[in-house]
Amino acid sequence: MSEDIVTRLRAVLHNDKSVELMNREAADEIEGLRREVRETQMNACYAFARRAGVNLNAKALWYAKQMGWNCFEGGPE
């Protein structure tokens, strides 16, 4: 089960097209939520960096690493 849930949902083929449609909608929703989480994490990192008042990008990246977030890497969480 190492394969991502979005990939698995998109791969489901079914004789009932409504099942396929539902899976695709679920996959789209998951991807949208992941984008929102990544954006929120990035905003939190930049807010932390602004409060620190030093090299904004370096401090934001440092904070993301401390939190265990990969929000600046562009991949799924």
C-alpha positions as CSV (number, residue, x, y, z in Angstrom):
1,M,0.0,0.0,0.0
2,S,2.9,2.4,-0.7
3,E,1.1,3.8,-3.7
4,D,-0.6,7.2,-3.2
5,I,-4.4,7.2,-2.6
6,V,-4.9,9.7,-5.4
7,T,-3.2,7.4,-7.9
8,R,-5.2,4.4,-6.7
9,L,-8.5,6.3,-6.9
10,R,-7.7,7.4,-10.4
11,A,-6.8,3.9,-11.5
12,V,-10.1,2.3,-10.5
13,L,-12.1,1.1,-13.5
14,H,-15.6,-0.1,-12.9
15,N,-18.6,-1.1,-15.0
16,D,-20.6,1.6,-13.3
17,K,-19.3,4.9,-14.6
18,S,-20.7,6.7,-11.5
19,V,-18.1,4.9,-9.4
20,E,-15.3,6.0,-11.6
21,L,-16.6,9.6,-11.5
22,M,-17.0,9.5,-7.7
23,N,-13.3,8.3,-7.4
24,R,-12.1,11.0,-9.7
25,E,-14.0,13.7,-7.8
26,A,-12.5,12.3,-4.6
27,A,-9.0,12.4,-6.0
28,D,-9.5,16.0,-7.2
29,E,-10.7,16.9,-3.7
30,I,-7.7,15.3,-2.1
31,E,-5.3,17.1,-4.4
32,G,-7.0,20.4,-3.7
33,L,-6.8,19.9,0.0
34,R,-3.1,19.0,-0.3
35,R,-2.5,22.2,-2.2
36,E,-4.3,24.2,0.6
37,V,-2.3,22.5,3.3
38,R,1.0,23.2,1.4
39,E,0.0,26.8,1.0
40,T,-0.9,27.2,4.6
41,Q,2.4,25.6,5.7
42,M,4.3,28.0,3.4
43,N,2.4,31.0,4.9
44,A,3.3,29.8,8.4
45,C,6.9,29.5,7.5
46,Y,7.1,33.0,6.0
47,A,5.2,34.4,9.0
48,F,7.8,32.8,11.3
49,A,10.6,34.1,9.1
50,R,9.2,37.7,9.1
51,R,9.0,37.6,12.9
52,A,12.6,36.5,13.1
53,G,13.6,39.5,10.9
54,V,16.4,37.7,9.1
55,N,17.0,36.2,5.7
56,L,13.3,35.5,4.8
57,N,13.8,32.5,2.4
58,A,16.5,30.8,4.4
59,K,14.6,31.1,7.7
60,A,11.3,29.9,6.1
61,L,13.1,26.9,4.7
62,W,14.7,26.2,8.1
63,Y,11.3,26.4,9.8
64,A,9.7,24.0,7.3
65,K,12.5,21.5,7.9
66,Q,12.1,21.8,11.7
67,M,8.3,21.1,11.3
68,G,8.9,18.2,9.0
69,W,7.1,19.8,6.2
70,N,8.0,19.5,2.5
71,C,5.8,22.5,1.4
72,F,8.7,24.1,-0.6
73,E,9.5,20.9,-2.5
74,G,6.3,20.9,-4.5
75,G,5.3,17.3,-3.9
76,P,2.5,15.8,-2.0
77,E,2.6,15.6,1.7
